[in-house]
Amino acid sequence: MLLLDTIDDDIRAAPSLKRADLLRLTEPSNLSPINLQIHRNYAFELVGSVLAPFLWLSGLKASIGYGDYDDSLSFAQIDPAAIQIISLDFERYGETAGSATFRDWFARRLKSLRRMTDRPIVVANWPSEEHQAEGFNLELEKTASRLPSVFVWDTAAIFRNMNERFFDERAASAKGTRLSNTACIEMARSLGLVRLPSVLLPRIKAVALDLDNTLYDGVLGEDGVEGVRVSAEHEAVYKELLRLRGEGVFLAILSKNDERDFVELCEKRADFLLKPPHFSANSIGWHPKLEGVSRIAEQLRIGVDSILAVDDNVGEIAQLRAAHANMPLLHSRSPAQTLFWLRHYPALNGYRANSTTALRVNDLEAARQRDLLRASTSSVDYVREMRIELCYALNQASLRGRLAELSQKTNQFNTGLRRFSEVEVARRLEAPGHFTVSIGMRDRFCDSGIIGAIFATADGNQLVIDEISVSCRALGRSIESPMIALALAPIIERYDLRDVVFCFREGPRNLPARMWLRSFTGGPDISNDGLVNVTWEAIPQLKEHLEAPIASQWEQTTG
Amino acid sequence: MTRAEIQDAVAELLSISLERQVARAESVTRDSDPKWDSVKHVELILMLEEHFGVQFSEEEMGALHSSDEIVQAIEEKSGT
């Protein structure tokens, strides 16, 4: 849940934050508790004490556990249920910190902590301009990317922004840290607004933007295309929006305006860097914005609560909030403030890109083209005409993050609802007798990336399917059965298995998965323990599924 | 800045730090309030520096044991 109190936004967005201003803010109600455990060798408390006001925006309340100062990272007092945060003053290690031996030691400690808990680990990098820090940070990025659910907290970026203001050696021993007061607060802002929300919350999928006095100064209908004013700060906002789009976040216009004026603005004003193709959905007209945001959600095939609406009109913001309590909202009061929040809005930034992230924006237009094709052809011809290619991979460690994402985020087509974490997926990828299949898909319209995951286990002569999760972007092409049959067949054959047991758990939105399961297995009832047991060879239309006009290949088969 | 203004500001920052209402006239000492631990003390010093635009040395930080001493130190530093 995103909790958004625009009244206090100015304090949190201030270029120069004050500790007292943050501590004066009132804690909102209905926060979700989280536990953090800090592994440190300095007084992180000065960061932790101002973390709360930033986390509140994400609806989170942290209980922070501090161990003793521990240069050796022994993790002797670990709470395995807590999110682990490592933040060190690397200068305490002297010359050693720049050595390969230190980097190796640190990587080993990180791996050791990974083994102790399944919870996310956030590790601060080395905030310094020294060459040795740069080398350490590069190595840390590599180590973190190889470990499941380990996230680097880029305190070096904060250091670069602050330069000499980052440290305040004065009274360092009395304070327990060389960090300046401002650095402590900036670190809390970075951790609370960006790093932790991106670890804990699903990402906002779209930004819906008002036009007048939000994306430029002036009113398009009154000032005209040439009369509205675009400042350098507006241009920075455009570039930020385009960056987000490049990361797979949809852009949309949600404006009470004449659409022809908007198109003319895009055509005639070179300084208005946003152009119609950048927007995946629009609601431009004189209807209420509540209606408009629903239209945008429908066009993008996402929930309203995944859309961040940006508007200068506080009345519009209030109406949206009243109707959609969990909808992310930003009351845009200046381009500088909008720019700040586009960079810091909780659950909008800090997410790891994977091979599929950036493909989402293209997939939407492809979905529209598929709909047109479906309307004009028979179902068999439709599948053939789409020229679908499936690419399977078995136990592919590099896809760990995406496989976990599919398990955790798919709601409609998720049979087991096991919600495997990245750590659990990593464990399954290495465990004997476990089969984790990724499914990549492309068709004549676009490459959809990895859209499906199958988590299975061999048990005697049975293949137990713990979960099948398929992205909603891949649904509606009538190929679920061939896609899954083509994934299972080689495993059944290679391991000489006879039966398939599907584990099904009913959730609020996975009726499509249930209906598919009934259709695929020929309709045996789901037993009380949520199992559907079928003999592989007895699956109805198995031959047709395996011979469907779909190209398929296996990228790698190991295990 | 008058002494009364300094006292008001110190009382308000102490209220934030100790998470209870501290009145201007109240004399609070580190010994009398268990919440005034070493971390709260550093945090209070940082807020005082922010608010009054002054800086405390390590020795001065260690020597401030009460609200009265803080008010006096600020008066001296700000030349009022």
Interface residues (C-beta under 8 A of the other chain):
Chain A: K18 R19 A20 L23 R24 A43 E45 L46 S49 R170 A171 S173 A174 K175 G176 N181 C184
Chain B: L13 I16 S17 S38 V39 V42 E43 L46 M47 E49 E50 H51 Q55 F56 S57 E58 M61 G62
